[in-house]
Amino acid sequence: MRKVLSLFFIAVALILRSASAQVTTSKATFSNPLSVEFGDPYILHTGNMYYMYGTGGGANKGFMAYSSNDMVNWKAEGQVYFHENANGWSDPKANWGGAYWAPEVYEVKGKFYLFYSAQWKVNPTKEAENFRIGVAVADKPTGPFIDLTNKPVFDPGYPIIDANVFFDTNGKTYLYFSRCCYKHPVKSDVADLAKTKGWFNEIEESWVYGVELKSDFSGVIGEPVLVLRPPVSLNDKQAEWESRSVTSREVNRRWTEGSVTFKKDNIYYIMYSANHFGGQYYAIGYATGSSPLGPFKKAANNPILQKNTDKGGSVTGTGHNSIAYSPDGKEMFCVYHARTAKTGDERVVCLDRMQVKNGTITILGPTTTPQKLPSGVKTTVATN
């Protein structure tokens, strides 16, 4: 019997050795953009796998998912959220095809929760922008996701998009979102300049708010707190880069959107995007604070990610980011969408290393040249 077992294990070893000798992993480097055509990308890391969600990507009034074990090579998992689920509350016939935007997925106690924006079907005044935030749940990161209830998480009385959830170390949970520009004209030096120059009669703005979220995601606690907005004064050092969509005469709006919040060394960081997502000036900045709802102070080195065409590059429209860590947890990455000279108007996903130290964020991008795979990714070299 022992001899038979020994022969069996030897045979298995030979088979495995033969199989491994024929396997070659992907290259030891990768280049942007990745092979995923998404806007507003978000990466979830669970177990030994990564899952990416975003706006578009072939989804039909819902959301797609992609999977990867190395963060750079992605496999399509199909559509994972459908608006017509049992508790669907959105209107797929509204503007922008229902505006199924900016999904983010979080794992909590073995369940997966998808936060997203869409047009709310309860719209008695027939607003063109009636966006709200919903949350759906699934047993797997690939869905199917079913809305928790047949209504949004809450109704602030104005359109909101770009949900981001932050789980603080004290057990509290916070929801961040962007109040849309829609019907939100704001007085500022930039608005006065635009009117004086004859560019626009008024400038609408989007602002980022934060609010405590109930632990079961059934609603919010208290009233939303304004945490970020475009600068009022032209003397503000942030005004130049955050107003480029206006000063370039692209559009009469200034955005603060696509926020992502995290905590490191007792400092709260909130990253955000400014300018028109469809234009070349879309860029990323950040602010820091000592509490999850601020006050936040914008960083002196903003913007930390922006177009590089003025430096001979081919990337524009860098924005709406999330963050992800390498398989071994040693490297931090900024995941964002952009446009390149080759991809044209299509938004594509990019991945660049970022460093956070002593209250300062640095992003080593945008890049389109080869860079090393994320640390902890195992490579196998083919042998004969």
C-alpha positions in Angstrom: 0.0 0.0 0.0 2.8 2.4 0.9 4.5 1.6 -2.4 1.3 2.4 -4.3 0.8 5.7 -2.5 4.5 6.6 -3.1 4.1 6.0 -6.8 0.8 8.0 -6.8 2.5 11.0 -5.2 5.5 10.8 -7.5 3.1 10.8 -10.5 1.2 13.8 -9.2 4.4 15.7 -8.6 5.6 15.0 -12.2 2.3 16.2 -13.6 2.4 19.4 -11.6 6.0 20.0 -12.5 5.1 19.5 -16.2 2.2 21.9 -15.9 4.2 24.5 -14.2 6.9 24.3 -16.7 4.4 25.3 -19.4 2.9 28.3 -17.5 4.1 31.8 -18.1 2.5 34.7 -16.2 2.1 38.1 -17.6 5.1 40.4 -18.1 6.9 41.7 -15.1 5.7 45.2 -16.0 2.4 46.8 -16.9 1.5 50.0 -18.7 -1.5 52.4 -18.5 -4.2 52.4 -19.6 -5.4 49.1 -18.3 -7.7 47.0 -20.6 -10.9 48.3 -18.9 -13.1 51.1 -20.4 -14.7 52.5 -17.2 -15.4 55.9 -15.7 -15.2 56.4 -11.9 -13.2 53.1 -11.2 -13.4 51.5 -7.8 -11.4 48.5 -6.7 -12.4 46.1 -3.9 -9.8 43.7 -2.5 -11.3 40.6 -0.9 -9.5 37.3 -0.2 -6.9 36.9 -2.9 -8.8 38.7 -5.6 -9.5 42.2 -6.8 -12.8 43.3 -8.2 -13.3 46.5 -10.2 -16.6 48.4 -10.7 -17.2 51.6 -12.6 -19.5 53.7 -14.7 -20.3 52.2 -18.2 -18.1 49.4 -19.3 -20.9 47.9 -21.3 -23.5 47.8 -18.6 -27.1 48.1 -19.6 -28.6 50.5 -17.0 -26.6 49.0 -14.2 -23.1 48.0 -13.3 -20.4 45.6 -14.6 -17.6 44.0 -12.6 -14.1 42.8 -13.5 -11.8 40.5 -11.5 -8.1 40.2 -11.2 -5.5 38.5 -9.0 -2.7 41.0 -9.8 -4.5 44.4 -10.2 -3.4 44.8 -13.8 -4.9 42.0 -15.8 -8.7 42.0 -15.6 -11.4 39.5 -16.6 -15.0 40.6 -17.3 -17.5 39.1 -14.8 -20.6 40.5 -16.6 -23.3 42.7 -15.2 -23.7 42.4 -11.5 -26.4 45.1 -10.8 -29.6 45.4 -12.7 -32.0 48.4 -12.2 -35.1 46.2 -12.5 -34.3 44.1 -9.3 -37.1 43.6 -6.8 -36.4 46.8 -4.9 -35.2 49.0 -7.8 -36.0 52.7 -7.2 -34.4 54.4 -10.2 -35.8 55.6 -13.5 -34.0 54.1 -16.5 -35.9 56.3 -18.8 -34.6 59.5 -17.3 -31.8 61.6 -18.7 -28.4 59.9 -19.2 -30.2 56.5 -19.4 -31.0 56.7 -15.7 -27.5 57.9 -14.8 -26.2 54.8 -13.2 -22.9 56.2 -12.0 -19.9 55.8 -9.7 -20.5 52.4 -8.0 -18.4 51.4 -5.0 -18.5 48.1 -3.2 -17.7 47.4 0.5 -17.4 44.1 2.3 -19.1 44.1 5.7 -19.6 40.9 7.8 -19.5 38.6 4.8 -21.9 40.7 2.7 -21.1 43.0 -0.2 -22.7 46.4 -0.4 -22.8 48.5 -3.6 -23.3 52.2 -3.2 -24.2 54.1 -6.4 -25.9 57.1 -8.0 -29.0 57.0 -10.2 -32.0 59.1 -11.3 -34.8 58.7 -8.7 -38.2 57.9 -10.2 -40.0 60.0 -7.5 -39.7 63.3 -9.4 -42.9 65.3 -9.1 -41.3 68.6 -10.4 -39.7 66.7 -13.3 -36.2 67.8 -12.6 -33.6 67.1 -15.3 -31.1 66.0 -12.6 -32.9 64.1 -9.9 -29.9 62.0 -8.7 -29.8 60.2 -5.4 -27.7 57.5 -3.8 -28.8 53.9 -3.3 -27.3 50.8 -1.8 -27.7 47.2 -2.9 -26.4 44.0 -1.3 -25.1 40.7 -2.5 -23.5 37.5 -1.1 -20.7 37.7 -3.6 -18.6 40.5 -5.1 -20.0 39.4 -8.5 -23.6 39.8 -7.4 -26.3 39.8 -8.1 -26.8 43.0 -6.1 -30.3 43.7 -4.9 -31.3 47.1 -3.5 -31.8 47.1 0.3 -35.0 49.0 0.0 -37.2 50.6 -2.8 -35.8 54.1 -2.2 -32.5 55.9 -1.9 -30.5 55.9 1.3 -31.8 59.4 2.1 -33.2 62.5 0.4 -31.4 65.8 1.1 -33.7 67.7 -1.1 -31.2 68.3 -4.0 -29.5 66.0 -6.5 -26.4 64.1 -5.2 -23.9 61.7 -6.7 -20.5 60.0 -6.1 -21.1 58.1 -2.9 -18.0 57.2 -0.8 -18.1 55.3 2.5 -15.5 55.6 5.2 -15.3 53.2 8.2 -13.5 55.0 11.0 -11.4 53.2 13.6 -13.9 54.1 16.4 -16.6 52.1 14.7 -18.5 54.9 13.1 -19.3 55.0 9.4 -19.5 58.1 7.2 -21.1 58.7 3.8 -19.6 61.4 1.5 -21.3 62.6 -1.6 -21.3 65.5 -4.0 -24.2 67.9 -4.3 -24.6 68.5 -8.0 -24.1 71.8 -9.8 -27.7 71.6 -11.0 -29.7 74.8 -10.0 -26.9 75.7 -7.6 -25.4 79.1 -8.8 -22.8 80.4 -6.4 -21.4 83.9 -6.0 -17.6 84.1 -6.2 -14.8 86.1 -7.7 -14.7 83.5 -10.6 -18.4 84.0 -11.2 -17.9 87.8 -11.3 -15.0 87.4 -13.7 -17.0 85.1 -16.0 -19.9 87.6 -16.1 -17.6 90.6 -16.6 -15.8 88.9 -19.5 -19.0 87.8 -21.1 -18.3 84.1 -20.8 -21.2 83.1 -18.6 -24.0 84.8 -16.7 -23.6 82.6 -13.6 -21.5 79.8 -12.3 -23.0 76.6 -10.8 -21.0 74.6 -8.3 -21.0 71.1 -6.8 -19.9 70.7 -3.2 -18.8 67.7 -1.2 -20.7 66.8 2.0 -20.3 64.2 4.7 -22.7 62.7 7.1 -22.7 59.8 9.6 -24.3 56.6 8.2 -26.3 54.1 10.1 -24.5 50.9 10.7 -27.1 48.9 8.7 -26.9 51.5 5.9 -30.7 52.2 6.2 -30.2 55.9 6.5 -28.1 58.8 7.9 -27.6 60.2 11.4 -27.9 64.0 11.7 -27.5 66.6 8.9 -24.9 66.6 6.2 -21.9 68.8 6.8 -20.2 70.8 4.0 -16.6 69.6 3.9 -15.3 70.9 0.5 -16.2 73.5 -2.1 -14.5 75.5 -4.9 -12.6 78.6 -3.7 -14.6 81.8 -3.4 -11.7 84.2 -3.8 -9.3 84.4 -6.8 -6.5 85.1 -4.2 -7.0 81.5 -3.0 -4.1 79.4 -4.4 -6.5 76.6 -5.3 -8.7 78.9 -7.4 -6.6 78.7 -10.6 -6.6 74.9 -11.0 -10.1 74.4 -9.7 -11.6 76.9 -12.1 -10.0 75.9 -15.4 -13.3 74.6 -16.9 -14.7 78.1 -16.5 -11.6 80.1 -17.4 -11.1 78.0 -20.5 -14.8 78.6 -21.3 -15.6 74.9 -21.4 -18.7 75.2 -19.2 -20.3 77.4 -16.6 -19.7 75.0 -13.8 -17.1 74.3 -11.1 -17.0 70.8 -9.6 -15.9 69.3 -6.3 -16.8 65.6 -6.7 -15.6 62.0 -6.7 -14.3 62.2 -3.2 -12.5 59.3 -1.3 -11.7 59.5 2.4 -9.1 57.5 4.3 -7.1 57.8 7.5 -3.4 57.4 8.0 -1.3 58.2 11.1 -4.3 59.9 12.7 -4.7 62.3 9.8 -7.9 62.2 7.7 -7.4 62.6 4.0 -10.1 63.4 1.5 -9.2 63.3 -2.2 -11.5 65.0 -4.7 -11.7 65.9 -8.4 -12.3 69.3 -9.9 -13.3 70.6 -13.3 -15.5 69.0 -16.0 -15.2 65.2 -16.1 -15.6 65.4 -19.9 -12.8 67.9 -20.4 -9.1 67.9 -20.4 -8.7 69.8 -17.1 -10.3 67.2 -14.8 -7.7 66.8 -12.0 -7.3 65.5 -8.5 -6.5 67.3 -5.3 -6.8 66.5 -1.6 -7.3 68.1 1.8 -6.5 67.0 5.4 -8.2 67.3 8.7 -8.2 65.9 12.3 -11.8 64.5 12.2 -13.9 62.7 9.5 -16.2 65.7 9.0 -13.4 68.3 9.0 -12.7 71.1 8.9 -10.4 70.1 6.0 -7.5 72.2 4.7 -6.7 71.8 1.0 -3.1 70.9 0.2 -0.5 73.3 -1.0 0.8 70.7 -3.6 -2.6 70.5 -5.4 -3.4 69.3 -8.0 -1.6 66.0 -7.4 -2.7 64.4 -10.7 -3.5 66.3 -13.9 -3.1 66.2 -17.7 0.5 65.8 -19.0 0.0 66.9 -22.6 1.7 70.2 -21.8 4.8 68.2 -20.9 4.8 66.0 -24.0 2.5 63.3 -22.7 -0.8 62.0 -24.1 -3.0 61.9 -21.0 -5.9 64.2 -20.1 -9.0 64.2 -17.9 -7.4 62.5 -14.9 -10.0 62.1 -12.2 -12.6 60.4 -10.0 -10.1 58.1 -8.2 -10.2 55.4 -5.6 -7.3 53.9 -3.8 -6.1 50.3 -3.6 -3.2 48.4 -2.1 -0.8 45.8 -3.6 -1.3 42.1 -2.8 1.2 42.3 0.0 -0.2 45.6 1.3 3.1 47.4 1.0 2.2 49.7 -1.9 -0.6 52.2 -2.3 -2.1 52.9 -5.7 -4.3 55.6 -7.1 -7.0 54.2 -9.4 -8.5 56.7 -11.8 -10.0 57.3 -15.2 -8.4 59.3 -17.9 -8.4 59.8 -21.7 -5.4 59.3 -23.9 -4.5 60.3 -27.5 -5.1 56.7 -28.5 -8.4 56.2 -26.7 -10.0 59.5 -27.6 -13.2 60.3 -25.8 -13.4 56.9 -24.2 -12.6 56.9 -20.5 -10.1 54.3 -19.5 -8.7 53.0 -16.2 -5.2 53.9 -15.1 -3.2 52.8 -12.1 -0.3 54.7 -10.6 1.6 54.4 -7.3 0.9 57.0 -4.6 2.8 57.9 -1.4 1.3 59.3 1.8 3.6 60.7 4.4 3.4 63.4 7.0 0.2 64.8 5.7 1.3 64.9 2.1 0.1 62.8 -0.8 2.2 62.3 -3.9 1.0 60.4 -7.0 3.6 59.1 -9.4 1.6 59.8 -12.6 0.0 59.9 -15.0 2.2 57.3 -16.6 1.9 55.4 -19.9 5.4 53.9 -19.8 6.1 50.4 -18.3 6.2 50.2 -14.5 6.8 47.3 -12.2 3.9 45.1 -11.2 2.4 45.8 -7.8 4.5 44.3 -5.0 3.4 40.8 -3.9 2.4 39.7 -7.4 4.1 36.4 -8.1 5.6 35.7 -11.5 6.5 32.3 -12.9 9.1 32.0 -15.6 8.6 29.3 -18.2 11.1 26.5 -18.3 11.8 23.7 -20.7 
